[in-house]
Amino acid sequence: MEIIGLSTPVFCGVDWAEDHHDVALVDAGGKQLAKLRISDDAAGFAQLTGLLAEHGDNEKAPIPVAIETSRGLLVACLRATGRQVFAINPLAVARYRDRHSVARKKSDAVDAAALANILRVDMAAHRPLPADSELAQAVAVLARAQQDAVWDRGQAHNKLRSQLREFYPSVLAAFADKRNGLCSREARTILAAAPTPTTAAKLTRRRLQSLLRQAGRLRGIEAEADRLHEVFQREYLHHLPQVEAALGQQTSALLRQLDTTCRNADQLEEAVAEAFEKHPDAPIIRSFPGLGSLTGARVLAEIGDDRTRFANAGSLKAYAGSAPVTRASGKSCVVMSRRVKNQRLAAVGYVWAFVSLTRSPGARAHYDRRKEAGDRHVAAQRNLFNRFMGMLFHCLQAGVTYDETKAFPSPPSAELSTAAA
């Protein structure tokens, strides 16, 4: 990828903190030109831009900035000025700092100078933050928040289920085979009305029918009420009455947490789908088998819409973690799965590959071939995801939608078999 401003004689490093930031400027020869501590507010940002302007910063040749984070108001404002902002891993900064001192001394000002010198020496080896559009950045915020809400929902569900296993086996039996389990509206509504097995056993069929309607069920209400009534009437072990009542109060508290996480996940899902559909890349991404509005938004959130971010398909595959890593030394050569990757993109990639098996005959055939070659399920899915990432890179660069016949052309053996028939 072409880096703009490689000839810029001044480089800026910012050591980020919660309430203040240390700034250092160095020239092309490594001489420190200035250092400054600014506050984390509008006045501090004005000080920073003023210091940059004093050392030749302008719209045509903005001074690049290195910082240890890719998030926050300071980074957002720096990116809005149109300059290149490099988010450097703190571990890389620590290792670079050791190049200049063996005493292991450390300070915020020293770290700021180290960040500036990283750009001075190795700027071509680092990737600036992408120039994504405002809509793409909004989709990224919503998609990541929704994924966090889903993870929170899973954690709250596990806590509630663990609690119910201690004293309430009947409700677990009632919703063991139901989709979404305890996260379903029916389960949560019945648990709110009957937080203990004793109160559940007292629920009448009519009351159960009313609760099912309250949960939004429209069909098979009477049959489902009869089934739940029969489950709750079975014989189970019980705690002492007062202990069971206390456990019921704890269950109600955990249920309120689960209700909150479920509502958050649902509301954010609607918001991210609405924002994603407004993006011009949405039709291309959704054209791939296995990608819908939510999973497509997660993919867009992680790869962005800056076409210059990835030099080729291999770079995108490495970023997604689908491309393997080769470690060779002498006669030893080992091919391993990639561990350093975008974890969110890798997570949605496995979902994408799994769903595509029932949506794309070519994807299913590719997966089966990998399994026959000796790959396990996860490895075969990762290989399929790797192939999809290459196709996605091409489609986004060319502005075309997915084509099954071009993505998975029929092998010569299949064509010969068809001709013979």
SULLIN-V421386 format. One record per residue. N is the residue number from 1. RES is the residue in one letter. SS is DSSP state (2 for helix, 1 for strand, 0 for the rest). OMEGA is omega in whole degrees, 0 to 359 (none if undefined). Layout:
n=N res=RES ss=SS omega=OMEGA
n=N res=RES ss=SS omega=OMEGA
This chain:
n=1 res=M ss=0 omega=181
n=2 res=E ss=0 omega=179
n=3 res=I ss=0 omega=181
n=4 res=I ss=0 omega=174
n=5 res=G ss=0 omega=180
n=6 res=L ss=0 omega=181
n=7 res=S ss=0 omega=180
n=8 res=T ss=0 omega=186
n=9 res=P ss=0 omega=183
n=10 res=V ss=1 omega=181
n=11 res=F ss=1 omega=186
n=12 res=C ss=1 omega=174
n=13 res=G ss=1 omega=181
n=14 res=V ss=1 omega=174
n=15 res=D ss=1 omega=188
n=16 res=W ss=1 omega=172
n=17 res=A ss=0 omega=185
n=18 res=E ss=0 omega=185
n=19 res=D ss=0 omega=178
n=20 res=H ss=1 omega=180
n=21 res=H ss=1 omega=175
n=22 res=D ss=1 omega=184
n=23 res=V ss=1 omega=176
n=24 res=A ss=1 omega=176
n=25 res=L ss=1 omega=177
n=26 res=V ss=1 omega=178
n=27 res=D ss=1 omega=184
n=28 res=A ss=0 omega=179
n=29 res=G ss=0 omega=179
n=30 res=G ss=0 omega=179
n=31 res=K ss=0 omega=179
n=32 res=Q ss=1 omega=183
n=33 res=L ss=1 omega=183
n=34 res=A ss=1 omega=171
n=35 res=K ss=1 omega=187
n=36 res=L ss=1 omega=172
n=37 res=R ss=1 omega=182
n=38 res=I ss=1 omega=178
n=39 res=S ss=1 omega=182
n=40 res=D ss=0 omega=179
n=41 res=D ss=0 omega=182
n=42 res=A ss=2 omega=179
n=43 res=A ss=2 omega=178
n=44 res=G ss=2 omega=178
n=45 res=F ss=2 omega=177
n=46 res=A ss=2 omega=176
n=47 res=Q ss=2 omega=181
n=48 res=L ss=2 omega=180
n=49 res=T ss=2 omega=177
n=50 res=G ss=2 omega=178
n=51 res=L ss=2 omega=178
n=52 res=L ss=2 omega=180
n=53 res=A ss=2 omega=179
n=54 res=E ss=2 omega=183
n=55 res=H ss=0 omega=170
n=56 res=G ss=0 omega=179
n=57 res=D ss=0 omega=176
n=58 res=N ss=0 omega=184
n=59 res=E ss=0 omega=182
n=60 res=K ss=0 omega=181
n=61 res=A ss=0 omega=181
n=62 res=P ss=0 omega=180
n=63 res=I ss=0 omega=179
n=64 res=P ss=0 omega=184
n=65 res=V ss=1 omega=174
n=66 res=A ss=1 omega=182
n=67 res=I ss=1 omega=187
n=68 res=E ss=0 omega=179
n=69 res=T ss=0 omega=177
n=70 res=S ss=0 omega=185
n=71 res=R ss=0 omega=177
n=72 res=G ss=0 omega=183
n=73 res=L ss=2 omega=181
n=74 res=L ss=2 omega=179
n=75 res=V ss=2 omega=180
n=76 res=A ss=2 omega=180
n=77 res=C ss=2 omega=177
n=78 res=L ss=2 omega=179
n=79 res=R ss=2 omega=180
n=80 res=A ss=2 omega=178
n=81 res=T ss=0 omega=177
n=82 res=G ss=0 omega=180
n=83 res=R ss=0 omega=175
n=84 res=Q ss=0 omega=178
n=85 res=V ss=1 omega=182
n=86 res=F ss=1 omega=176
n=87 res=A ss=1 omega=184
n=88 res=I ss=0 omega=178
n=89 res=N ss=0 omega=180
n=90 res=P ss=2 omega=178
n=91 res=L ss=2 omega=177
n=92 res=A ss=2 omega=178
n=93 res=V ss=2 omega=180
n=94 res=A ss=2 omega=179
n=95 res=R ss=2 omega=178
n=96 res=Y ss=2 omega=180
n=97 res=R ss=2 omega=181
n=98 res=D ss=0 omega=178
n=99 res=R ss=0 omega=187
n=100 res=H ss=0 omega=182
n=101 res=S ss=0 omega=177
n=102 res=V ss=0 omega=181
n=103 res=A ss=0 omega=179
n=104 res=R ss=0 omega=176
n=105 res=K ss=0 omega=183
n=106 res=K ss=0 omega=173
n=107 res=S ss=0 omega=180
n=108 res=D ss=2 omega=180
n=109 res=A ss=2 omega=177
n=110 res=V ss=2 omega=179
n=111 res=D ss=2 omega=178
n=112 res=A ss=2 omega=178
n=113 res=A ss=2 omega=178
n=114 res=A ss=2 omega=178
n=115 res=L ss=2 omega=179
n=116 res=A ss=2 omega=180
n=117 res=N ss=2 omega=175
n=118 res=I ss=2 omega=178
n=119 res=L ss=2 omega=181
n=120 res=R ss=2 omega=186
n=121 res=V ss=2 omega=191
n=122 res=D ss=2 omega=183
n=123 res=M ss=2 omega=181
n=124 res=A ss=2 omega=181
n=125 res=A ss=2 omega=181
n=126 res=H ss=0 omega=184
n=127 res=R ss=0 omega=178
n=128 res=P ss=0 omega=176
n=129 res=L ss=0 omega=186
n=130 res=P ss=0 omega=178
n=131 res=A ss=0 omega=181
n=132 res=D ss=0 omega=178
n=133 res=S ss=0 omega=180
n=134 res=E ss=2 omega=180
n=135 res=L ss=2 omega=179
n=136 res=A ss=2 omega=177
n=137 res=Q ss=2 omega=178
n=138 res=A ss=2 omega=177
n=139 res=V ss=2 omega=179
n=140 res=A ss=2 omega=179
n=141 res=V ss=2 omega=183
n=142 res=L ss=2 omega=182
n=143 res=A ss=2 omega=179
n=144 res=R ss=2 omega=178
n=145 res=A ss=2 omega=179
n=146 res=Q ss=2 omega=178
n=147 res=Q ss=2 omega=175
n=148 res=D ss=2 omega=179
n=149 res=A ss=2 omega=177
n=150 res=V ss=2 omega=177
n=151 res=W ss=2 omega=177
n=152 res=D ss=2 omega=178
n=153 res=R ss=2 omega=178
n=154 res=G ss=2 omega=178
n=155 res=Q ss=2 omega=179
n=156 res=A ss=2 omega=178
n=157 res=H ss=2 omega=181
n=158 res=N ss=2 omega=178
n=159 res=K ss=2 omega=180
n=160 res=L ss=2 omega=180
n=161 res=R ss=2 omega=177
n=162 res=S ss=2 omega=177
n=163 res=Q ss=2 omega=183
n=164 res=L ss=2 omega=178
n=165 res=R ss=2 omega=183
n=166 res=E ss=2 omega=186
n=167 res=F ss=2 omega=190
n=168 res=Y ss=0 omega=183
n=169 res=P ss=2 omega=184
n=170 res=S ss=2 omega=181
n=171 res=V ss=2 omega=175
n=172 res=L ss=2 omega=177
n=173 res=A ss=2 omega=183
n=174 res=A ss=2 omega=185
n=175 res=F ss=0 omega=181
n=176 res=A ss=0 omega=184
n=177 res=D ss=0 omega=183
n=178 res=K ss=0 omega=178
n=179 res=R ss=0 omega=182
n=180 res=N ss=0 omega=174
n=181 res=G ss=2 omega=182
n=182 res=L ss=2 omega=178
n=183 res=C ss=2 omega=180
n=184 res=S ss=0 omega=181
n=185 res=R ss=2 omega=180
n=186 res=E ss=2 omega=180
n=187 res=A ss=2 omega=182
n=188 res=R ss=2 omega=179
n=189 res=T ss=2 omega=180
n=190 res=I ss=2 omega=178
n=191 res=L ss=2 omega=178
n=192 res=A ss=2 omega=180
n=193 res=A ss=2 omega=183
n=194 res=A ss=0 omega=183
n=195 res=P ss=0 omega=178
n=196 res=T ss=0 omega=179
n=197 res=P ss=2 omega=179
n=198 res=T ss=2 omega=178
n=199 res=T ss=2 omega=178
n=200 res=A ss=2 omega=180
n=201 res=A ss=2 omega=180
n=202 res=K ss=0 omega=180
n=203 res=L ss=0 omega=178
n=204 res=T ss=0 omega=178
n=205 res=R ss=2 omega=180
n=206 res=R ss=2 omega=179
n=207 res=R ss=2 omega=178
n=208 res=L ss=2 omega=177
n=209 res=Q ss=2 omega=179
n=210 res=S ss=2 omega=179
n=211 res=L ss=2 omega=178
n=212 res=L ss=2 omega=176
n=213 res=R ss=2 omega=179
n=214 res=Q ss=2 omega=179
n=215 res=A ss=0 omega=178
n=216 res=G ss=0 omega=180
n=217 res=R ss=0 omega=183
n=218 res=L ss=0 omega=184
n=219 res=R ss=0 omega=176
n=220 res=G ss=0 omega=184
n=221 res=I ss=2 omega=183
n=222 res=E ss=2 omega=180
n=223 res=A ss=2 omega=179
n=224 res=E ss=2 omega=177
n=225 res=A ss=2 omega=177
n=226 res=D ss=2 omega=180
n=227 res=R ss=2 omega=180
n=228 res=L ss=2 omega=179
n=229 res=H ss=2 omega=180
n=230 res=E ss=2 omega=180
n=231 res=V ss=2 omega=183
n=232 res=F ss=2 omega=181
n=233 res=Q ss=0 omega=180
n=234 res=R ss=0 omega=182
n=235 res=E ss=0 omega=179
n=236 res=Y ss=0 omega=172
n=237 res=L ss=0 omega=183
n=238 res=H ss=0 omega=168
n=239 res=H ss=0 omega=172
n=240 res=L ss=0 omega=187
n=241 res=P ss=2 omega=182
n=242 res=Q ss=2 omega=177
n=243 res=V ss=2 omega=179
n=244 res=E ss=2 omega=178
n=245 res=A ss=2 omega=178
n=246 res=A ss=2 omega=177
n=247 res=L ss=2 omega=177
n=248 res=G ss=2 omega=177
n=249 res=Q ss=2 omega=176
n=250 res=Q ss=2 omega=178
n=251 res=T ss=2 omega=179
n=252 res=S ss=2 omega=178
n=253 res=A ss=2 omega=178
n=254 res=L ss=2 omega=179
n=255 res=L ss=2 omega=178
n=256 res=R ss=2 omega=176
n=257 res=Q ss=2 omega=179
n=258 res=L ss=2 omega=178
n=259 res=D ss=2 omega=181
n=260 res=T ss=2 omega=181
n=261 res=T ss=2 omega=178
n=262 res=C ss=2 omega=179
n=263 res=R ss=2 omega=179
n=264 res=N ss=2 omega=181
n=265 res=A ss=2 omega=181
n=266 res=D ss=2 omega=181
n=267 res=Q ss=2 omega=179
n=268 res=L ss=2 omega=177
n=269 res=E ss=2 omega=177
n=270 res=E ss=2 omega=182
n=271 res=A ss=2 omega=182
n=272 res=V ss=2 omega=178
n=273 res=A ss=2 omega=179
n=274 res=E ss=2 omega=180
n=275 res=A ss=2 omega=182
n=276 res=F ss=2 omega=182
n=277 res=E ss=2 omega=178
n=278 res=K ss=0 omega=184
n=279 res=H ss=0 omega=182
n=280 res=P ss=0 omega=179
n=281 res=D ss=0 omega=184
n=282 res=A ss=2 omega=180
n=283 res=P ss=2 omega=180
n=284 res=I ss=2 omega=183
n=285 res=I ss=2 omega=181
n=286 res=R ss=2 omega=180
n=287 res=S ss=0 omega=179
n=288 res=F ss=0 omega=179
n=289 res=P ss=0 omega=179
n=290 res=G ss=0 omega=179
n=291 res=L ss=0 omega=174
n=292 res=G ss=0 omega=182
n=293 res=S ss=2 omega=183
n=294 res=L ss=2 omega=180
n=295 res=T ss=2 omega=176
n=296 res=G ss=2 omega=178
n=297 res=A ss=2 omega=178
n=298 res=R ss=2 omega=177
n=299 res=V ss=2 omega=180
n=300 res=L ss=2 omega=182
n=301 res=A ss=2 omega=185
n=302 res=E ss=2 omega=181
n=303 res=I ss=2 omega=179
n=304 res=G ss=0 omega=180
n=305 res=D ss=0 omega=174
n=306 res=D ss=0 omega=186
n=307 res=R ss=0 omega=180
n=308 res=T ss=0 omega=184
n=309 res=R ss=0 omega=181
n=310 res=F ss=0 omega=183
n=311 res=A ss=0 omega=181
n=312 res=N ss=0 omega=181
n=313 res=A ss=2 omega=179
n=314 res=G ss=2 omega=178
n=315 res=S ss=2 omega=178
n=316 res=L ss=2 omega=179
n=317 res=K ss=2 omega=178
n=318 res=A ss=2 omega=179
n=319 res=Y ss=2 omega=180
n=320 res=A ss=2 omega=180
n=321 res=G ss=0 omega=181
n=322 res=S ss=0 omega=179
n=323 res=A ss=0 omega=180
n=324 res=P ss=0 omega=177
n=325 res=V ss=1 omega=179
n=326 res=T ss=1 omega=177
n=327 res=R ss=1 omega=184
n=328 res=A ss=1 omega=176
n=329 res=S ss=1 omega=183
n=330 res=G ss=0 omega=179
n=331 res=K ss=0 omega=181
n=332 res=S ss=1 omega=178
n=333 res=C ss=1 omega=183
n=334 res=V ss=1 omega=176
n=335 res=V ss=1 omega=186
n=336 res=M ss=1 omega=174
n=337 res=S ss=0 omega=186
n=338 res=R ss=0 omega=180
n=339 res=R ss=0 omega=178
n=340 res=V ss=0 omega=187
n=341 res=K ss=0 omega=172
n=342 res=N ss=0 omega=187
n=343 res=Q ss=2 omega=180
n=344 res=R ss=2 omega=179
n=345 res=L ss=2 omega=178
n=346 res=A ss=2 omega=180
n=347 res=A ss=2 omega=179
n=348 res=V ss=2 omega=178
n=349 res=G ss=2 omega=178
n=350 res=Y ss=2 omega=176
n=351 res=V ss=2 omega=179
n=352 res=W ss=2 omega=182
n=353 res=A ss=2 omega=182
n=354 res=F ss=2 omega=182
n=355 res=V ss=2 omega=182
n=356 res=S ss=2 omega=181
n=357 res=L ss=0 omega=178
n=358 res=T ss=0 omega=182
n=359 res=R ss=0 omega=185
n=360 res=S ss=0 omega=176
n=361 res=P ss=2 omega=179
n=362 res=G ss=2 omega=178
n=363 res=A ss=2 omega=179
n=364 res=R ss=2 omega=179
n=365 res=A ss=2 omega=178
n=366 res=H ss=2 omega=178
n=367 res=Y ss=2 omega=181
n=368 res=D ss=2 omega=179
n=369 res=R ss=2 omega=178
n=370 res=R ss=2 omega=178
n=371 res=K ss=2 omega=179
n=372 res=E ss=2 omega=179
n=373 res=A ss=0 omega=177
n=374 res=G ss=0 omega=179
n=375 res=D ss=0 omega=170
n=376 res=R ss=0 omega=186
n=377 res=H ss=2 omega=184
n=378 res=V ss=2 omega=180
n=379 res=A ss=2 omega=179
n=380 res=A ss=2 omega=177
n=381 res=Q ss=2 omega=180
n=382 res=R ss=2 omega=177
n=383 res=N ss=2 omega=178
n=384 res=L ss=2 omega=177
n=385 res=F ss=2 omega=178
n=386 res=N ss=2 omega=179
n=387 res=R ss=2 omega=178
n=388 res=F ss=2 omega=181
n=389 res=M ss=2 omega=176
n=390 res=G ss=2 omega=178
n=391 res=M ss=2 omega=181
n=392 res=L ss=2 omega=178
n=393 res=F ss=2 omega=180
n=394 res=H ss=2 omega=183
n=395 res=C ss=2 omega=180
n=396 res=L ss=2 omega=179
n=397 res=Q ss=2 omega=182
n=398 res=A ss=2 omega=181
n=399 res=G ss=0 omega=180
n=400 res=V ss=0 omega=179
n=401 res=T ss=0 omega=182
n=402 res=Y ss=0 omega=178
n=403 res=D ss=0 omega=184
n=404 res=E ss=2 omega=183
n=405 res=T ss=2 omega=178
n=406 res=K ss=2 omega=182
n=407 res=A ss=2 omega=181
n=408 res=F ss=0 omega=179
n=409 res=P ss=0 omega=182
n=410 res=S ss=0 omega=178
n=411 res=P ss=0 omega=182
n=412 res=P ss=2 omega=181
n=413 res=S ss=2 omega=179
n=414 res=A ss=2 omega=180
n=415 res=E ss=2 omega=179
n=416 res=L ss=2 omega=179
n=417 res=S ss=2 omega=180
n=418 res=T ss=2 omega=179
n=419 res=A ss=2 omega=180
n=420 res=A ss=2 omega=179
n=421 res=A ss=0 omega=none
